[in-house]
Amino acid sequence: MGAVVGDLGYLSLFLLAGLALRELVKPLQKLFLPAGLIGGVLALVMGPQVLGLIEIPKTFGGMAGPMIDIVLTCMILGTTVNRDRLHAFAGSTTIVALTYFAQMAVGTLTGVVLSNFWPGMPKGWGVMAVYTYWGGHGAATAAGKLFESLGEAESGMLSIGIILATLGLIVAMVGGMVLVNWAVRKGYATNLERGEAGEIKTSSGPIPVEKQKSLGSATVASDSLNGLMLQLAFVLVSIWLGRQIVAYLKPYVPIAKSFPSFFYGMLGAFIIWNLMGALKIQGYVDKKSVSTISGLALEICICSATATLNVKLLASYMAPILIHMVVIVLMMAFICMVVVKRWLRKDWLETGLLFFGQGTGSAPSGMALGRCVDPELRNTQAWEGFGVASALMGVVGSFLVAFMPVLTVQSVWFPIGIGAAVSVALIFFGETVIRKQ
């Protein structure tokens, strides 16, 4: 236990160093790079793979797995998608699903083509597009760890995932700002006053007291149980319950033996959350506190995974990774600027930028781009639709992280076929229903 606490303290040094660099170096703020990523890169550069100035504890390589278990459990616990809201924002939901499954199909197919020229790449590496550009560092780490646990042919998937997710954050803002400026010159930014184009508000230093937000709320009296401990208990019990269920199923259901560890928590959270709903006691769960726990685990996950990246792999395969990135970015730009405009027509720009940023980098990247053309959040349809669609796809994506790598290892044509079939169905629905609404 002492070694674990000591190594977490050592990791925290790099988290704080990443925060300091982000506060001092403005371009890092404008690209919305998280402190955990910056600190992880700092540890990687100072570590034995590059400068050799410090030693990286072996425990760093094993931190990502347990932290991802917590992150994905938190995504399920306390999340309710209302059917009426889904109907109201059918357009946004269709668009976000199209960006996801199109990346699955096109990303995997591009990876197959590039593997003919770089045969040393891991099998099915192209499917990581949907777990990195769309999913971010959390999904990239989860999928990468699962791939590597499935066989030696997938060795290096975690490093590729972190690299692609990092490039995605940069592309989301750089490519997004190109789209913002193009839209302003074309006169599409109807919610933007002249002179405000391209301005992105970034934060540095402590948040003023009057603007500080709570990390969560206590749902029980403090003299009975600490509020944050209660939420953590829900998360950990979910993981324990899922583990027990899968352990029971393994002798009877062969496929249960291949379930990744983070699936346990997702299964347990789904059961516990719906059971609490049936008993009318969902009020004990505070989603904001659960999200705080998730964010804490994600910071540890990103920093430790980045610090242990395979630098040799990055140097060997930078060319196919960059080509892959260009293909995905061009496809996303087409969907978000051409298809969205065709389907939504009025106030389409905000929706397109929101989903371009999310689908190439992260939700904060999407919101930053959206604010560039709608700083006062006047287009409530776009912003609310973004929230509803992201919540739905976040849940769906979490389950696909657990199952799609298993199918991909069997055959790369599974993600290509599934992604293509769903994309075609979504395009048909968009053309025949969404466009006519």
N, C-alpha and C positions, 0 to 999 in steps of 0.2 A: 504493500500500500504506500509506503514511504517513497519508493521509486516512482510510482505512478504520479503521486502528488508533485514530486520533484520535477519530473519530466513535463507535467502540465504547467508548472511554474516557469520552466525553461521555454516552453512553447509560448507562454503568455508574454515573455520578453519580446518575441518577434511580433506578436499581435500588437503590442504597444508601440514597437518600432514602426510597424506598418501604419498605425494611426498617426504617428508623428510625421512620417513622410507624406501621408495624404494631406495632413493639415498644412504642411510647408510647401509642397509641390503642387501648384494649381492645376496643371494638366491632368494629374491623377484624379483630382476632384471632378473635372469636366468629363472624364471618361467613366466616372462612377465606379472606379475600381475599388473593391472592398479592402479594408485594412488587412483582413486575413489573407487575401491573395498577395498583397504587397509584402506582408511579413513573411509569407511562405517563399516568395521569390528571393527575398533577402537571405533567408536561411539556406536556400538552395545554392545561391551564388557564393556564400561564405563557406558552405559545406565542402565535403571531400570530393564531390564531383566536379567542382569548378576551382575555387581558390584554395581550398584545403585549410582554411583558417580555424574552423571549428569542427567538432564532431556532432553528428546528428544521432540522437538516441534511437536505438532499434524500435522502441515503442512508438515512435512517430509513424512508422509504416503500418502499425496496427490500429491506430486511432480512428481512421476513417470509417471502418466497418461499424463499430458500435454507435458512433455518432450518427451515421446515416440511418441506422435502425430507429433512433430517437426522432430524427427529422421527419421521416416518412410516417411514423406513427402519429406524430403531431398533426400532419396534414389531414389525416382521416378523423381524428378525435375532435369533435365539436363542429365539424363541417356539415351543413345541411344545404342542399340545393333545392330551392323552391320551384315546383313545376310551373306555376303561373309566371314566374320571372323568366324562366327559360323560354316560354312561349312568346313573351313580350320582346325578348332579345334574341329571337331566332337567327337574325342576320349575323350578329356578332358571334354567336355560338357556332354557326356554320363556318364563318371565316376562320376563327381560331382553330377549329378542328381541321380545316383544309390546310392551314400552315403546318400543322403537326403531321398529318398523314402524308402530305406531299413531301415533307422533309424525310420521312421514313422511307418512302419509295425512291425518290430521286437521290437522296444521300447514299443509300445502300447501293443503288445501281452505279452511281459514280465511283464508289469505292471498289466495286467489282471491276470496272473498266480500268481504273488506275492500278489495281493490283496486277494486271497483266504486264505493266511496265516496271512496277516495284513489287516483285513477288514476295519479298520478305515481310510485307505488312501483315498484321494479324487478320485472321479470317473474319470477314463480315465487318471490318472496321468502319465502313461507310455508314452503318446504321447509327453510329455514335452522333451523327448530326442532330437527330431528334432529341438526344439526351444531353446535348451540349449547347448548341445554338438556341434551341427552344427550351430545354430544361434547365440550363445553367450548371454551375459547379456541383450543386447537390445531386442532381440526377446523373451528371457525368461521373461523379465518384461512385454512386450506387451501381450504375450499369457497368462501369469499368471493373469494380471489385467483383461483381457477379460473373462477368465474362472470364476474368482471370481464374476464378474458382472452378470454371467448367472445363479447363484443359490448357495445356501448354501452347496450343495453337493461338490462344487468345492473349498470350503474354504481351504486355505493353498497352493493353486497352485503357488502363487507368491513366497512364501518362498521356496517351492520345486524347482522352476525354478532357483532362485538365487543360491541355494545350488548346484544343478547339473551343472550349468554354471561355478561355481567356481571350483568344482572338475574337470571339463573338462579342464580348463586351466592348472591345475597341471598335469593331466594325459597326455595331449597333449605333454608336454615337457619331462616328466619322461618316459612315454611309447615310445615317439618318439625317445629319445636318445638310448633306448634299441634297437629299429629297426635300427638306424644309426650305432651303433656298430656292430650289427649282419651283416648288409650289407657290412661294411668295411672288416670284417673278411672273408666274403664270396668272396670278390673281386668284388662286384657289383658297388662300387663307382668309376667309371671310370674317373670322372672329379675332383677327389680329390688326391692331392699329399700326400704321406706318412707323417704322423706326424701332419696332420691338422684335423683328425677326432675328432668329439666331441666338437670342439671349437665353442662357440657362442659369438659373439661380443655383449656386452651390453653397454648401455650408462648411464653415470652419470654426474652430474654437468651441467652447461650451455653448449649448443652446440657452438663450435667455430664460430666466426662471419662469416668466409669464407664458413662454411658448413650450415649455417642457411638457411631455406627455407621460402618462403613467405606463408602467410596464405590464400592468394588469390590475385586477381587482380581487379582493378576498371574497370568497363565496360562503365562508363559514367564520364564526367568531374566532378571534385569535387565541382565546384561552382554551379552545378545544383542539385546534390543529392549525399550524402555520398555513396561510393561504397558498403560497407557492409550493409548499411541500405536498399539499393536497393534489394540485395539478400534476406535479411530478409523479405522485403515486398512481394517478390514473394512467399516465404514460407508461410507467414501468410495469404496472399490473397488466396492461394491454399486451406488452411484449411477452410477459410471463405466460399469460393465458394462451396467446397464439402459439407459443412454443410447446405448451402442453398438448394442445389440440393436434398440431402437426406430428408430434412424437407419437401420439396415439394412432394417427392415420398411417404412418409409415409402413407398418407390417401389412396393411390391407390395401393401401393405395400406392403403388410403386412410384408414381410421379411425385408424391409428397417428399421423397428423398432428395429431389433436386430443387425444392423450394429454398430460395435464399433466406438468410436470417432476417432481413428487413421485412420480409413478407409476414413474419410472425406478428410483429407489432401492428401491421396494417390490418391483419385478420382480427386480432384481439380488439383493436380500437373500433372496428366496424361493429363487432358484436356488442361491446360495452356501450357504445354511443346509442345504438338502436335499442338496447335493453333499457337504458336510462330514459330514452324517449317513451318507451311503452309504459314505464313506471312513473312518468311525469316528474323526473328528478334531474332533468338536463341542466337545471339552474346551478347545480354544483360545479359544472365545468365552466371555466372562464377562458374563452377562446384567445383573448389577448395574452393571458399568462402562458397558455399552451404555446402560442406563437413565440413568446419570449424564450421559452425553453428550447424550442426548435431553432431559433436564431443563434442561441448560445452554442448548441451542438454543431450547427452549420459552420460557425466561425472556426471552431476547433478542427472540424473536418477539412475545410478548405486549406487552412494554414498547414496542417500536417501532411496532407496529400501533395500540396505544391512543393513543400520542402523536400519530398522524397521522389520527385519526378525523375524519370529516366532521361538524362540529358543526352546520352548517346543516341537514343531512339529519336529524339527531337532533331538532332543534327542530321541523322541519316534520312529522315522522311519529311523534311520541311517542304520540299517541292510538291509532293502529292497532297499534303495537308493544305497548302495554299491554293492549289487548283480546286480542291474539294470545296474550300471556303468560298471561292469566287462563284462557283456554280450555285451553291445554296443562297448566297446573297442576291444574285441576279434573279433567282426564282422567287425569293421573298419580295423583292422590289416589284416584280411583275404582279404577284398576288395582291400585295398591299396598295399598290398605286393604280393598277389597271382593273383587276377583277373587283376590288372593293368599290371603285368609282362606278363601275358598270352596274353593280348590284344595289348599292345604297344611294347613289346619285347626290342627294342633299347631305351636306355636312359629312362627306365621306372621308375628307382628309384627316381629321382627327383620329377616326377609327383606324385608318390605314397606318398612320404613324405609330399609334399605340401598339398595334400588333406587329409592326416591323421591328420596333425596339424590343418587344418581348420575345419575338420569334428568332432574333439573332443574338440577343444579349441577356436581358433580364426584364422583369416587370418595372423596376425603377428606370431603366433605360427607356422603355416605352412611355412611361409617364413624363419623363423629361422631354422627350420629343413632342408629346402631345401638348405640353405646356408652352412649347415654342410657338405654336400656332393658335393656342387657345389659353392664354395665361390666366384668364378669369374663369375658366371652366364653364363657359357658357353653353357648350354643346353637351348637356347632361345625358343625352341619349348615348353618345359615344362613350363617355366615362362610366356610366352605369353598366352599359353593355360589356365594356371591357372587364369590369369587376365580376359580373355574373359568368361570363364565358371563361375567364381565367380560373375561377373557382371550380367550375365543372371540369375543365380540361386538366386542371391540377390533380383532381382525384383520379380521372381516367388515366392520365400519364403516370401516376404513381403505381397503379396496378400493372400498366404495361412495362414499366421498368423491371418488374418482378418476373414477367413471363416472356417478353419478346427476346431477350438474350438467349434464353433456353431454346426457343424456336430457331433463332438465327444460327446457333451452333449446329443444329441439325441440317439446315440449308439456308443459304442467303436469299433464296427465292421466296421464303416465307414473308419476311418484312417487305420485300419488293411487291409481292402479290397482294398482301393485305393492304399496304399503304396505297397502292395504285387503285385497288377496287374501292376502298373507302373514299379516296379522292374523287374518283369518277362519280360515285353516288352523290357526294357533296356538291360537285359542280352541277350535276343534273338538278339537284334540289334548289341550288342557288339560282339557276337559270329559269326554272319553271315556277318557283314559289317566291323566293326572296326578291327577285328582280321585279316581280309583278305586284308586290305588296305596296 
